[in-house]
């Protein structure tokens, strides 16, 4: 399993270019760049090539007022489709195979659940067709209600139900251990239950989005379980503790050792 630095969180205070270089110096295997759009696709690709790191994940753009996407927001189809097209252009130039589709906060004006679901399904069906032609997998990530109130979905099972209904090959679940923990879910049980739909995993310790605590039994069990899942080739380090990735090489070595197949054992 390869480790990707999420440079939306790691190396705070540095530019995108410097964060990519920092991740390369620290020996990370790839980059997650949630919002790379301040750079042109060609400029970002050039920087990644110079650093020798692949781009493994981006998000669709935020809205003009900082909105967290529009996939589930009625009346915003134009913004949604423009965001998908922009993200797929970035993915094409940078050979990024996964795009997280941000769904937005559809409950602001109090619409009924049925209208939100209908909007979401219509938008995702259109977007998945575009992504399939481009060879890109679209990901849906539930964001917990405490840090992201009003978001379209908060728990992995909500996304899984949506994926089962749509049954589209290039639409999958992005599982984040931080958001699952903030929802007070059993992270390990939830991970294993959702495994058939997972195409990408991110990790962080709740409640403060710090580096995973490798001395915490529940965290160790989850990491060891991850190493057994064939659906997880990349693991995104999406935490705010700068020291763990930038100066904690010992930490990264310990993390890698937990993710080796020979380190697996009973996970319950």
N, C-alpha and C positions, 0 to 999 in steps of 0.2 A: 504494500500500500504506500502511495506517495503522499507527501505533505505539501499543501499549498498555503502560502501566506496570504491571508485576507488583508490587503493593504488599505482597506477602508478603516481598519482598526489598528493594525500593527504599524509601528514606526510613526506614531502621531506627530504632527507638526512638520513633517517633511513633504516635499512635492511627490507626485506620482512617480516621476522619473527616479528620484532618490530612493523612494520606497522599494522600487523594483531592484535597484542596485543593492540595497541593503539586504533584501531577501536572498539575492544571489550570493552575497558574501557570507551569509549565515548558513548556507548550504540547504536552503529549502528547494523543493523539487519543482514548484510551479507557483503561479500567481492567481489569486482571485481579486478582481478589481471591480467592485460593485458599480461604480459610476465613473467610467473612463472617458467621459465625453468631452472633457476639457481639452483632450488631445485629439488630433485627427487620427483616423484608423491607421494610416501609413506611418505617422510619427510613433504611435504606440507600438506597432509591429516592429519598427526599427529598434526601439528601446528594448523590447523583449528579446529580440534576436541578439543584440549586443550583450545582454545579460545572460543569454543562454537558458532562458526560462520560458516554458509555454504558458499561455493564458488559458485557464481551465474553466473560468466562470465569470460572467458579467450579469448585471441586472438590466432590465429595461429602464429607460430614463425616468426620472421623476417629472412631475408636471411643472408647468410654468410658475406655479406658486409653491413648489416643493411637495406636491401631492405624491403619495407613495403608490403611483400607478393608477390605471383606470380599467383594468380588465373586468371588474364587477360593478363599475359605476355607469348607470344608465345615462344616455345622452352624451357620452364622451367617446363615442366610437372613433371619431376623427383623431383625437389625441392618442387613443389606444393604438390604432393602426400605424400612425406615424412613429410611435415609440417602438413598435415591433420592427418596422422597416429599418429604423436607425440602429437598433440593436443587432439585427441580422447583418447589416452592412459592416458593423464593427466586428462581428463574429467572423465574417467572410475574410476580411483583411488580416485578421490576427489568428486565424485557424482555431478559434475558440468553439468548442463543440457543445457548450451548455449555456443557456440563457435563463436566468430566473425572471419569470413574468410577474411583475408586481401588480397586485389586484386592487389596491386602493381601499378607501374607507367609504363603502357605499351606504352606510347607515345615517349619514349626516342629515339627510332630508326625510328620514323615516319611511323609506319605501318598504313594501312587503317583501318577505323572504322569497316568494315565488318570482318576483320581478328581478331581484338580484341574481337568483340562480339562472334565470333565462338569459340575462345579459351576459353573465359569466360564461355560460355554455356556448352561446353564439360567438362571443369574442374568441374564446379558446379554440373552438373548431376552426375558425378562419386562420388564427395564428399558427396552429399546428400544421395546417396545410402548407403555409409559407415556409415554416421551419423544416418540414420534411423534405421539401424540394431543395433546401439549402444544406441538408445534412446536419441539422442542429437539433438537439433535444431541448425542449422547453421544460422548465421546472417550476413547480408551485411550492411555496414555503409558507406554512402557517406561522404567524407571528403572535406571540402571547398577548393576551388582553390587558395585562398590567403595564407593559411597556409600549404597546401599540394598540390602544383602545380604538374600537370601531373598525378594525381591519376586517377584511372579508371572511377570513377563517383563522381560527386560533389553535386548533389541534390537528395532529396528523390524520386522525381518522376522518375528519371532515373532508380533507383533501382526498384521501383514499376513496371515499364514497363518490366524490365527484369524478375521479379518474375511472372508477369502475363504470359509472354511468356513461361517460364519453367513450371509453375504450379506444383511445387513439395512441398509436405506437410511439410517437415522439413527444408524449406528454407524461411526465413522471413527477415523483415526490422528491423534494429537497428536505432532508431531515436535519434539524438543528437541535442538538441535545440541550442547549441553553433554553430555547423556547419551550421544549417539552417539560423541562424541570420547572420553569416558571409557571407552567400550567398545573403543577403538582401531580404530574403523571409519573408512573413508574417508567423511567426512561428506557431501561433495558427491555422490559416487556413490550413497550410500545415500538421500539426499534425492531425487534424480532417479528412482531405482528405485521408491521408495515413493510418488511424487507422485500417482498415481491414487487413493490411499486417504487422502491428507492433507487435513484440514480446518482445521488450526491449527498454527502454528509458533512456537516460542520459541527465543531465542538467548542464548548466554552463552559466554564463552571458558573452555575447560578448561585446567588441572585445578582452578582455584580459583573458578570461577563469577564471573569478572570481566566487565567490559564487553567486547564483541567488539573485537579489536585490528584497527583499520582500516588498519594498516600491514602486516598479515600477509597474504601473497598468497592462502593457502588460505581465509581468512575473507572476503576481498574477493570471491573467486570464488563462494563460497557465497551471499553476499548478492546478488550480481548475478544468480545463477541464480534466487534466490527471486523477483526482480522479474519473471521470465518465467512463473511458475507461476500459472495462473488460480485454482487452489484456495486460494491464500494471500491473503486480503484483509486480515488482521490479523497483525501480528508482535509477539509478547510479549517485552518486555525483562525477562528474568528473571535479573538478575545482582545481585551484592551491592555493587558499587562505587557508593556513593551519589553521589560527585562527578560521575560521568558524566551522570547524569540531572538532578540537582538544580542543579548549577552549571555543567555543561559544555554550554551551549547550542551552542557551536561544534561539539562532538562530535555532537550530535543533527542539526545541519544537514548535517554530513559523512555521517552515516548515511543520512539521507533522500536525499541526492544519489546514493548508491550504489544505492538502491532504486528510482530513477526508471527508466522503460523506456529512455530514451535513453542511460542509462549502461551498458546491457547490451552484452556482446560475447561473444567466445569464453569459455567457462567451463571449458575443459579445458586 
